[in-house]
Amino acid sequence: MVKHQPLQYYEPQLCLSCLTGIYGCRWKRYQRSHDDTTKWERLWFLILTFTFFLTLVWFYFWWEVHNDYNEINWFLYKRMGYWSDWSVPILVTTAAGFTYITALLILALCHIAVGQQLNLHWIHKIGLVTTFIATVITMCSIAQLWDDEWDMVIISLQATAPFLHIGALVAVTALSWLISGQIARAERASTQMLTFTAYFAVVIGLYLLPLTIYSPCIMERKDLTPKPTIIGHRGAPMLAPENTLMSFQKAVEQKIYGVQADVAIRQVYDGVPFLMHDSTLRRTTNVEDVFPELASEKSSMFNWTDLESLNAGEWFFEDDPFWTASSLSASDAKQARNQSICKLADMLELIRDNATVLLNLQTLPSDHPFYSAFLNITLETVLSSGIPQQAVMWLPDAERRLVQQVAPGFQQTASSKADAQKLRDEGFQKLNLRYTKVTRDDIREYAAANLSVNLYTVNEPWLYSVLWCAGVQSVTSDNSHTLSRLTSPLWLMPLDEYYLIWITADLISFTVIVGVFIFQKWRLGSIRTYNPEQIMLSAAVRRSSRDVNIMKEKLIFSEINDGVETTDELSLCSENGYANEVVTPMDHRDVKLRLD
């Protein structure tokens, strides 16, 4: 009597089921396959890989522009007409998309590692395409609306490139296990050679990448220039509402170099200069509650009596532009809530003996009563305040020759790049530029011409450190209380030490990769294992009957060579689960005769 037994006892494979189930919704054993991945699924894998790198770049970009979140919100406020913190939802959405794509890629790589056929589920395909399109549209929008911000990526790499290189080395070295396994399993020599060449081209390129890395912080400590002085942007706007007396008071308490009254000195109908960044009062006051009919009116068209009645502090807690309102003490919070619009004269009196001031102003509307006299009124207010002329950095270009005659001690400050000698001939002592608009060579050229460079707006310590190493003399910052506590750049590395780390990391990586390839070649190349689970009808359909018979014969001989004295009948499962061939027990001679 012939007794039928299963070819193999199937143990539960929870990890494999989760792997194929999450990726392709193939939770059952019969749904999985070790067959080669189809061309379409390979294409989807390439799309997934490309989308991963695209979302990685976008996530890195949005993480590094944290320095400019408030500037981005202000940019969108001018276009949309209302204030909202757009940085948080964009960052959360970017992080979610990147995490999703990364998870899919890890699952795909695990499929390849265990020899499972790739079969991305259609829901994931929709999610992949949606993430790809959304990322492309967002990146193109930023490039079109605010192309300057992409310069931030180049600057950030000056701080992060040495460390990103180490991380990339670790990732590529870890992939050697997967790549070497694929090469060892490949049946065609051309496939092996192509995979090997592509992988090692990436490895060699990564080993030589430091030749293209530049960072001003790779230098000797003795060559480090003095710490850049700090100018408080509209006072200390992270600790108090911007352009209020409390904000400037907080800046003075930090003993920083100076403060900036940003492009917002205006003259009202009674001729009183005051400080306001926006052209209207909507964002930083409660004008919509007190004078709703005048909410969209230019701030320079109000009289001082009406301006004094407005609250300029409550918005700071409602909008929380820097996420710092909750950190204020109870007394500071109470004081901040009761702030009002600040006069220019009051601010100058506060900083007169404590700090310098960077002043800028815009022209008034042509129908303003003081349109032709606003410059003289501003100069008179500054000069009558008692602040030393040398402590005033004058930024406006209007009537600059007149200003130089009336106040020859003012530090004339240019707002755009120009030839150093030309600037000196025109009487400039300083330049006030955005940090993305200047290079290290520019800074050195201006320093050689005795021109000081101030860069705005620098809030992040890593950016401040890079500019410090580059030799910048001063920066304008919203985060002056944090930057003022830095005693040295976040990292500083001599060139010889950097070379040592670079070469050591490359040697370790190369040693590990070679060892992994040798081990995988020994493990997979010299030992052939024929898994009965793979001999399925689905495989037989794609292979010739001769290939299937060879696989059966090798399976029989593997059992005989292992010392099996009595073998059970071997049943090869067909698609409907019934046995299509039975191999009865026989000795070695019978097998040989039958095979012959």
C-alpha positions as CSV (number, residue, x, y, z in Angstrom):
1,M,0.0,0.0,0.0
2,V,1.4,3.4,-1.0
3,K,1.3,6.0,1.7
4,H,1.1,9.6,0.6
5,Q,2.9,12.3,2.7
6,P,3.4,16.0,2.1
7,L,6.7,16.9,0.5
8,Q,7.5,19.4,3.3
9,Y,5.9,20.5,6.6
10,Y,5.1,24.2,6.3
11,E,5.8,26.2,9.4
12,P,4.1,29.5,9.9
13,Q,6.2,32.4,8.5
14,L,4.8,35.4,10.2
15,C,7.6,37.8,9.2
16,L,7.4,36.8,5.5
17,S,3.6,37.0,5.5
18,C,3.8,40.6,6.9
19,L,6.5,41.5,4.4
20,T,4.6,40.3,1.3
21,G,1.2,41.3,2.8
22,I,2.1,44.9,3.5
23,Y,3.9,45.4,0.2
24,G,1.6,43.6,-2.2
25,C,-1.4,42.3,-0.1
26,R,-0.2,38.7,-0.5
27,W,-0.8,37.3,2.9
28,K,-1.3,33.7,1.9
29,R,1.5,31.2,1.1
30,Y,0.0,30.3,-2.3
31,Q,0.0,34.0,-3.3
32,R,3.8,34.3,-2.9
33,S,6.3,33.4,-5.6
34,H,10.0,33.0,-6.0
35,D,9.7,33.6,-9.8
36,D,11.6,36.5,-11.4
37,T,10.0,39.9,-11.0
38,T,8.2,41.1,-14.1
39,K,9.4,44.0,-16.2
40,W,6.5,46.2,-15.1
41,E,7.2,45.5,-11.4
42,R,10.9,46.3,-12.0
43,L,9.8,49.6,-13.5
44,W,7.7,50.4,-10.4
45,F,10.7,49.6,-8.3
46,L,12.8,52.1,-10.2
47,I,10.0,54.7,-9.8
48,L,9.9,54.0,-6.1
49,T,13.7,54.4,-5.8
50,F,13.7,57.7,-7.7
51,T,10.8,59.0,-5.6
52,F,12.7,58.1,-2.5
53,F,15.6,60.2,-3.5
54,L,13.3,63.0,-4.6
55,T,11.4,63.1,-1.3
56,L,14.8,62.8,0.6
57,V,16.0,66.0,-1.1
58,W,12.7,67.8,-0.4
59,F,12.6,66.7,3.2
60,Y,16.3,67.7,3.7
61,F,15.5,71.1,2.0
62,W,12.4,71.8,4.2
63,W,14.3,70.7,7.4
64,E,17.2,73.0,6.7
65,V,15.1,76.1,5.8
66,H,13.9,76.1,9.4
67,N,16.0,79.3,9.6
68,D,13.6,81.0,7.2
69,Y,10.2,79.7,8.4
70,N,9.1,83.1,9.5
71,E,10.3,84.6,6.3
72,I,8.3,82.0,4.3
73,N,5.2,82.7,6.3
74,W,5.6,86.4,5.7
75,F,6.1,85.8,2.0
76,L,2.8,83.8,1.9
77,Y,1.1,86.4,4.0
78,K,1.8,89.1,1.4
79,R,0.4,86.9,-1.3
80,M,-2.7,85.6,0.5
81,G,-3.6,88.5,2.7
82,Y,-3.8,86.6,6.1
83,W,-1.2,85.3,8.5
84,S,-0.8,81.6,9.1
85,D,2.0,79.3,10.1
86,W,2.4,77.3,6.9
87,S,5.7,75.8,7.9
88,V,4.2,73.2,10.3
89,P,1.7,71.6,7.9
90,I,4.3,71.6,5.1
91,L,6.9,70.0,7.3
92,V,4.4,67.4,8.6
93,T,3.2,66.5,5.1
94,T,6.8,66.3,3.8
95,A,7.8,64.0,6.7
96,A,4.8,61.8,6.3
97,G,5.4,61.4,2.5
98,F,9.1,60.7,3.0
99,T,8.4,58.1,5.8
100,Y,5.8,56.3,3.6
101,I,8.2,56.1,0.6
102,T,11.1,55.0,2.8
103,A,8.9,52.2,4.3
104,L,7.9,51.0,0.8
105,L,11.6,51.0,-0.4
106,I,12.7,49.0,2.7
107,L,9.9,46.4,2.1
108,A,11.0,46.2,-1.6
109,L,14.6,45.6,-0.6
110,C,13.6,42.9,1.9
111,H,11.7,41.2,-0.9
112,I,14.8,41.1,-3.0
113,A,16.9,39.9,0.0
114,V,14.6,36.9,0.6
115,G,14.1,36.1,-3.0
116,Q,10.4,37.0,-3.2
117,Q,8.8,38.3,-6.3
118,L,8.0,42.0,-6.3
119,N,4.4,42.8,-6.7
120,L,3.5,46.3,-5.4
121,H,-0.2,46.6,-4.6
122,W,-2.3,49.0,-6.6
123,I,-3.1,51.1,-3.6
124,H,0.6,51.7,-3.0
125,K,1.0,52.5,-6.6
126,I,-1.6,55.2,-6.3
127,G,0.1,56.5,-3.1
128,L,3.5,56.4,-4.8
129,V,2.4,58.4,-7.9
130,T,0.5,60.9,-5.7
131,T,3.6,61.5,-3.5
132,F,5.8,61.9,-6.6
133,I,3.5,64.4,-8.3
134,A,2.9,66.4,-5.1
135,T,6.6,66.6,-4.4
136,V,7.4,67.7,-7.9
137,I,4.7,70.4,-7.9
138,T,5.8,71.7,-4.6
139,M,9.4,71.8,-5.5
140,C,8.7,73.6,-8.8
141,S,6.5,76.1,-7.0
142,I,9.2,77.0,-4.5
143,A,11.7,77.2,-7.3
144,Q,9.4,79.6,-9.2
145,L,8.2,81.8,-6.4
146,W,11.2,81.8,-4.2
147,D,14.3,80.6,-6.1
148,D,16.7,82.2,-3.6
149,E,15.7,79.7,-1.0
150,W,17.3,76.8,-2.9
151,D,20.7,78.5,-2.3
152,M,20.1,77.5,1.3
153,V,20.7,73.9,0.3
154,I,24.2,74.7,-0.9
155,I,25.0,76.6,2.2
156,S,23.6,73.9,4.5
157,L,25.9,71.3,2.8
158,Q,28.9,73.3,4.0
159,A,27.8,72.3,7.5
160,T,26.4,68.8,6.9
161,A,28.3,67.4,3.9
162,P,31.1,65.7,5.9
163,F,28.5,64.0,8.1
164,L,26.2,63.1,5.3
165,H,29.1,61.5,3.6
166,I,29.7,59.2,6.6
167,G,26.0,58.3,6.6
168,A,26.0,57.5,2.9
169,L,29.1,55.3,3.4
170,V,27.2,53.3,6.1
171,A,24.1,52.9,3.9
172,V,26.1,51.8,0.8
173,T,28.2,49.4,2.9
174,A,25.0,47.9,4.4
175,L,23.6,47.4,0.9
176,S,26.6,45.2,0.0
177,W,24.9,42.2,1.7
178,L,21.9,42.6,-0.6
179,I,24.0,43.3,-3.8
180,S,26.4,40.5,-3.2
181,G,23.6,38.0,-2.6
182,Q,21.9,39.1,-5.9
183,I,25.2,38.6,-7.7
184,A,25.7,35.2,-6.2
185,R,22.2,34.0,-7.1
186,A,22.3,35.4,-10.7
187,E,22.5,32.8,-13.4
188,R,23.8,34.9,-16.2
189,A,27.4,36.3,-16.1
190,S,26.2,39.5,-17.9
191,T,23.8,40.2,-15.1
192,Q,26.5,39.6,-12.5
193,M,28.9,41.9,-14.2
194,L,26.4,44.6,-14.8
195,T,25.2,44.6,-11.1
196,F,28.8,44.5,-9.8
197,T,30.0,47.3,-12.1
198,A,27.1,49.6,-11.2
199,Y,27.4,49.0,-7.5
200,F,31.2,49.6,-7.4
201,A,30.9,52.7,-9.6
202,V,28.6,54.1,-6.8
203,V,31.0,53.0,-4.1
204,I,34.1,54.5,-5.8
205,G,32.3,57.7,-6.5
206,L,31.3,57.9,-2.9
207,Y,34.8,57.3,-1.8
208,L,36.1,60.2,-3.9
209,L,33.2,62.5,-3.1
210,P,35.1,64.4,-0.3
211,L,37.3,65.8,-3.0
212,T,34.3,68.0,-4.0
213,I,33.2,68.9,-0.4
214,Y,33.9,72.4,0.7
215,S,33.3,73.8,4.2
216,P,34.7,76.9,5.7
217,C,34.7,75.1,9.1
218,I,37.5,72.8,7.9
219,M,40.3,75.0,9.1
220,E,42.8,75.5,11.8
221,R,41.4,77.1,15.0
222,K,44.2,79.7,14.8
223,D,42.8,81.0,11.5
224,L,39.3,81.5,13.0
225,T,38.1,85.1,12.8
226,P,36.5,86.9,15.8
227,K,32.9,86.0,16.6
228,P,30.4,87.9,14.4
229,T,28.5,90.6,16.3
230,I,24.8,90.3,16.5
231,I,22.1,92.8,15.6
232,G,18.6,92.2,16.9
233,H,16.1,92.0,14.1
234,R,13.3,94.3,15.2
235,G,14.6,94.0,18.7
236,A,14.3,90.5,20.2
237,P,11.2,89.2,18.4
238,M,11.4,85.7,19.9
239,L,11.1,87.1,23.4
240,A,8.6,89.9,22.8
241,P,6.4,91.3,20.0
242,E,8.5,92.8,17.2
243,N,9.2,96.5,17.0
244,T,7.9,97.1,20.5
245,L,9.7,98.9,23.3
246,M,9.8,95.6,25.2
247,S,11.5,93.8,22.3
248,F,14.3,96.4,22.1
249,Q,14.6,96.3,25.9
250,K,15.2,92.5,25.7
251,A,17.8,93.0,23.0
252,V,19.6,95.5,25.1
253,E,19.6,93.1,28.1
254,Q,21.5,90.6,26.0
255,K,24.3,93.1,25.4
256,I,24.3,92.5,21.7
257,Y,26.0,94.8,19.3
258,G,22.9,96.6,18.0
259,V,19.3,96.5,16.9
260,Q,17.5,96.9,13.6
261,A,14.4,98.9,13.0
262,D,13.4,97.1,9.8
263,V,12.0,98.9,6.7
264,A,9.2,100.4,8.8
265,I,9.9,103.9,9.9
266,R,6.9,106.0,8.8
267,Q,5.5,109.5,9.5
268,V,1.9,109.9,10.5
269,Y,-0.2,113.0,9.9
270,D,1.1,114.8,13.0
271,G,4.7,114.1,12.0
272,V,5.7,111.5,14.6
273,P,8.0,108.7,13.3
274,F,7.1,105.2,14.6
275,L,8.2,101.7,14.0
276,M,6.2,99.2,11.9
277,H,7.4,96.6,9.5
278,D,4.2,96.0,7.5
279,S,2.5,98.6,5.3
280,T,-0.7,98.0,7.3
281,L,-1.5,97.4,10.9
282,R,-3.5,94.1,10.5
283,R,-0.8,91.6,11.4
284,T,0.7,93.1,14.5
285,T,-2.1,95.1,16.1
286,N,-5.8,94.8,16.9
287,V,-6.8,97.4,14.3
288,E,-9.5,95.1,12.9
289,D,-11.3,95.2,16.3
290,V,-10.8,98.9,17.0
291,F,-11.0,100.4,13.5
292,P,-12.4,97.6,11.3
293,E,-13.2,100.1,8.5
294,L,-9.5,101.2,8.4
295,A,-7.9,97.7,8.7
296,S,-6.6,97.8,5.2
297,E,-5.4,101.4,5.4
298,K,-1.7,102.3,5.2
299,S,-0.2,102.6,8.6
300,S,1.4,105.9,7.7
301,M,-2.1,107.4,7.2
302,F,-3.1,107.1,10.9
303,N,-2.6,109.8,13.5
304,W,-0.6,109.1,16.6
305,T,-3.7,109.3,18.9
306,D,-5.3,106.4,17.0
307,L,-2.0,104.4,16.9
308,E,-1.5,104.7,20.7
309,S,-4.9,103.2,21.3
310,L,-4.0,100.0,19.5
311,N,-2.6,96.9,21.2
312,A,0.6,95.5,19.6
313,G,1.1,92.5,21.9
314,E,-1.8,90.1,21.8
315,W,-1.1,89.0,18.3
316,F,2.2,87.6,19.5
317,F,0.4,85.0,21.6
318,E,-2.3,84.3,19.0
319,D,0.1,83.7,16.1
320,D,3.2,82.6,18.1
321,P,5.4,83.2,15.0
322,F,8.5,81.6,16.5
323,W,6.8,79.0,18.8
324,T,8.4,80.8,21.8
325,A,5.4,82.6,23.4
326,S,4.8,79.7,25.9
327,S,8.4,80.0,27.2
328,L,7.8,83.6,28.5
329,S,7.5,84.0,32.3
330,A,4.2,85.1,33.7
331,S,5.5,88.7,34.2
332,D,7.0,88.9,30.8
333,A,3.8,87.5,29.2
334,K,1.7,90.1,31.0
335,Q,4.0,92.9,29.9
336,A,4.1,91.6,26.3
337,R,0.3,91.5,26.1
338,N,0.1,95.2,26.9
339,Q,2.6,96.5,24.4
340,S,1.8,99.3,22.0
341,I,3.3,100.8,18.9
342,C,6.7,102.2,19.6
343,K,8.0,105.7,18.6
344,L,11.3,106.0,17.0
345,A,12.4,108.5,19.6
346,D,11.5,106.1,22.5
347,M,13.6,103.3,20.9
348,L,16.6,105.6,20.3
349,E,16.5,106.8,23.9
350,L,16.5,103.2,25.1
351,I,19.5,102.1,23.1
352,R,21.4,105.4,23.1
353,D,24.2,104.3,25.4
354,N,23.9,100.5,24.9
355,A,23.8,99.6,21.2
356,T,24.0,100.7,17.6
357,V,21.0,100.8,15.4
358,L,20.5,99.9,11.7
359,L,17.8,102.1,10.2
360,N,15.9,101.8,7.0
361,L,12.8,103.6,5.8
362,Q,10.5,103.7,2.9
363,T,9.0,106.7,1.1
364,L,5.5,107.7,2.0
365,P,2.5,107.8,-0.3
366,S,2.5,110.8,-2.6
367,D,-0.6,112.2,-1.0
368,H,0.8,112.2,2.5
369,P,1.2,115.7,4.1
370,F,4.9,115.0,5.0
371,Y,5.8,113.3,1.7
372,S,8.5,115.8,0.9
373,A,9.8,116.3,4.4
374,F,9.8,112.8,5.8
375,L,13.5,112.4,5.4
376,N,14.3,115.6,7.3
377,I,11.9,114.7,10.1
378,T,13.6,111.3,10.5
379,L,17.1,112.8,10.5
380,E,16.0,115.4,13.1
381,T,14.5,112.8,15.3
382,V,17.7,110.7,15.2
383,L,20.1,113.6,15.7
384,S,18.0,115.1,18.6
385,S,17.9,111.8,20.4
386,G,21.5,112.1,21.6
387,I,22.7,108.8,20.1
388,P,26.2,109.1,18.7
389,Q,26.3,109.4,14.9
390,Q,28.9,106.6,14.7
391,A,26.3,104.2,16.3
392,V,23.8,104.7,13.4
393,M,24.0,102.5,10.3
394,W,22.0,104.3,7.6
395,L,20.5,102.0,5.0
396,P,18.1,104.1,2.8
397,D,19.4,105.1,-0.6
398,A,17.1,108.1,-0.9
399,E,19.0,111.5,-0.7
400,R,22.1,109.7,0.6
401,R,24.3,112.7,-0.3
402,L,22.1,115.0,1.8
403,V,22.3,112.5,4.7
404,Q,26.1,112.4,4.4
405,Q,26.2,116.2,4.6
406,V,23.8,116.5,7.5
407,A,25.1,113.6,9.5
408,P,28.6,112.8,8.3
409,G,29.2,110.4,11.2
410,F,26.5,107.9,10.1
411,Q,27.8,104.6,8.9
412,Q,26.6,104.5,5.3
413,T,25.4,101.0,4.5
414,A,24.8,99.5,1.1
415,S,21.9,97.1,0.5
416,S,23.3,95.4,-2.6
417,K,26.6,94.0,-3.8
418,A,28.9,96.2,-5.8
419,D,32.6,96.7,-6.5
420,A,34.5,97.2,-3.3
421,Q,36.5,100.1,-4.4
422,K,33.4,101.8,-5.9
423,L,31.7,101.5,-2.5
424,R,34.6,103.0,-0.7
425,D,34.7,105.9,-3.1
426,E,31.0,106.6,-2.5
427,G,31.6,106.7,1.2
428,F,30.2,103.3,2.3
429,Q,31.5,101.6,5.4
430,K,29.1,98.6,5.5
431,L,27.0,96.2,3.4
432,N,23.7,94.7,4.5
433,L,23.0,91.6,2.4
434,R,21.0,88.4,2.6
435,Y,23.1,85.5,3.6
436,T,22.5,83.7,0.4
437,K,23.8,86.6,-1.7
438,V,27.5,86.5,-0.6
439,T,30.4,84.1,-0.8
440,R,33.5,83.6,1.3
441,D,35.5,85.3,-1.4
442,D,33.2,88.3,-1.4
443,I,33.6,88.6,2.3
444,R,37.4,88.5,2.0
445,E,37.4,91.0,-0.8
446,Y,35.2,93.5,1.2
447,A,37.3,93.0,4.3
448,A,40.4,93.8,2.4
449,A,38.8,97.1,1.3
450,N,37.9,97.8,4.9
451,L,34.2,97.2,4.3
452,S,32.2,95.3,7.0
453,V,29.5,92.8,5.9
454,N,26.3,92.3,7.8
455,L,24.1,89.3,6.8
456,Y,20.4,88.8,7.5
457,T,18.4,87.0,8.8
458,V,20.5,84.3,10.6
459,N,18.6,82.4,13.3
460,E,20.1,78.8,13.4
461,P,23.3,78.1,15.3
462,W,24.6,75.9,12.4
463,L,24.2,78.8,9.9
464,Y,25.8,81.2,12.3
465,S,28.7,78.8,12.7
466,V,29.3,78.5,9.0
467,L,29.2,82.3,8.5
468,W,31.5,82.7,11.5
469,C,34.1,80.4,9.9
470,A,33.6,82.2,6.6
471,G,34.7,85.5,8.3
472,V,31.5,87.5,8.4
473,Q,31.7,90.5,10.7
474,S,28.1,90.7,11.9
475,V,24.6,89.2,11.4
476,T,21.1,90.2,11.9
477,S,19.1,87.7,13.9
478,D,15.7,87.0,15.5
479,N,17.4,84.5,17.7
480,S,20.0,86.7,19.3
481,H,19.5,85.2,22.8
482,T,20.7,81.8,21.5
483,L,23.5,83.0,19.2
484,S,24.9,85.3,21.8
485,R,25.6,82.2,24.0
486,L,27.8,80.5,21.4
487,T,31.5,80.6,22.3
488,S,32.7,78.8,19.2
489,P,31.4,77.3,16.0
490,L,29.4,74.1,16.4
491,W,32.2,72.2,14.8
492,L,35.7,73.0,13.6
493,M,38.0,70.5,12.1
494,P,41.6,70.8,10.9
495,L,42.2,69.7,7.3
496,D,44.6,66.9,8.3
497,E,42.0,65.5,10.8
498,Y,39.3,65.6,8.1
499,Y,41.6,63.7,5.7
500,L,42.3,61.1,8.4
501,I,38.6,60.5,9.0
502,W,37.8,60.4,5.3
503,I,40.5,57.8,4.5
504,T,39.8,55.7,7.6
505,A,36.1,55.6,6.8
506,D,36.7,54.6,3.2
507,L,39.1,51.8,4.2
508,I,36.7,50.4,6.8
509,S,33.9,50.5,4.3
510,F,36.0,48.8,1.6
511,T,37.1,46.1,3.9
512,V,33.6,45.3,5.1
513,I,32.3,45.2,1.5
514,V,35.0,42.9,0.3
515,G,34.4,40.6,3.3
516,V,30.7,40.5,2.7
517,F,31.2,39.7,-1.0
518,I,33.6,36.8,-0.2
519,F,31.2,35.4,2.5
520,Q,28.2,35.6,0.2
521,K,30.1,33.9,-2.6
522,W,31.1,31.1,-0.2
523,R,27.6,30.8,1.3
524,L,25.5,31.0,-1.9
525,G,27.9,30.2,-4.7
526,S,29.4,26.9,-3.4
527,I,26.2,25.4,-1.9
528,R,23.2,24.7,-4.1
529,T,20.0,24.1,-2.2
530,Y,16.9,22.9,-3.9
531,N,13.8,23.8,-2.0
532,P,10.8,21.5,-2.6
533,E,8.5,24.4,-2.0
534,Q,9.8,26.0,-5.1
535,I,8.8,23.1,-7.3
536,M,5.3,24.2,-8.0
537,L,3.1,24.1,-11.0
538,S,3.4,27.8,-11.3
539,A,7.1,27.3,-11.8
540,A,6.5,24.3,-14.1
541,V,4.3,26.4,-16.4
542,R,7.2,28.8,-17.0
543,R,9.9,26.1,-17.3
544,S,10.3,23.3,-19.8
545,S,9.5,19.8,-18.8
546,R,13.2,18.9,-19.0
547,D,14.1,21.6,-16.4
548,V,11.4,20.3,-14.1
549,N,12.6,16.7,-14.4
550,I,16.2,17.8,-13.7
551,M,15.0,19.5,-10.5
552,K,13.1,16.4,-9.5
553,E,16.2,14.2,-10.1
554,K,18.4,16.5,-8.1
555,L,15.9,16.4,-5.3
556,I,15.8,12.6,-5.2
557,F,19.6,12.3,-5.3
558,S,19.9,14.9,-2.5
559,E,17.8,12.6,-0.3
560,I,19.8,9.5,-1.2
561,N,23.2,11.2,-0.6
562,D,22.0,12.4,2.8
563,G,21.7,8.7,3.8
564,V,17.9,8.3,3.6
565,E,17.3,4.5,3.7
566,T,13.6,4.6,3.2
567,T,12.0,7.4,1.3
568,D,8.4,8.4,1.4
569,E,6.6,9.0,-1.8
570,L,7.2,12.4,-3.3
571,S,4.2,14.3,-4.5
572,L,4.6,17.3,-6.7
573,C,1.6,19.6,-6.2
574,S,-0.2,20.9,-9.2
575,E,-2.2,24.0,-9.4
576,N,-5.4,22.3,-8.0
577,G,-3.4,20.7,-5.2
578,Y,-3.5,17.0,-6.4
579,A,-0.4,14.9,-7.0
580,N,0.7,14.7,-10.6
581,E,3.6,12.3,-10.1
582,V,4.6,9.7,-7.5
583,V,8.1,8.5,-6.8
584,T,8.0,5.2,-5.0
585,P,10.8,4.0,-2.7
586,M,13.7,2.4,-4.4
587,D,17.3,1.6,-3.8
588,H,20.3,3.3,-5.5
589,R,20.6,0.8,-8.3
590,D,16.9,1.1,-9.2
591,V,17.2,4.8,-9.4
592,K,20.2,4.6,-11.6
593,L,18.6,2.1,-14.0
594,R,15.4,4.1,-14.2
595,L,17.2,7.3,-14.9
596,D,19.2,5.6,-17.6
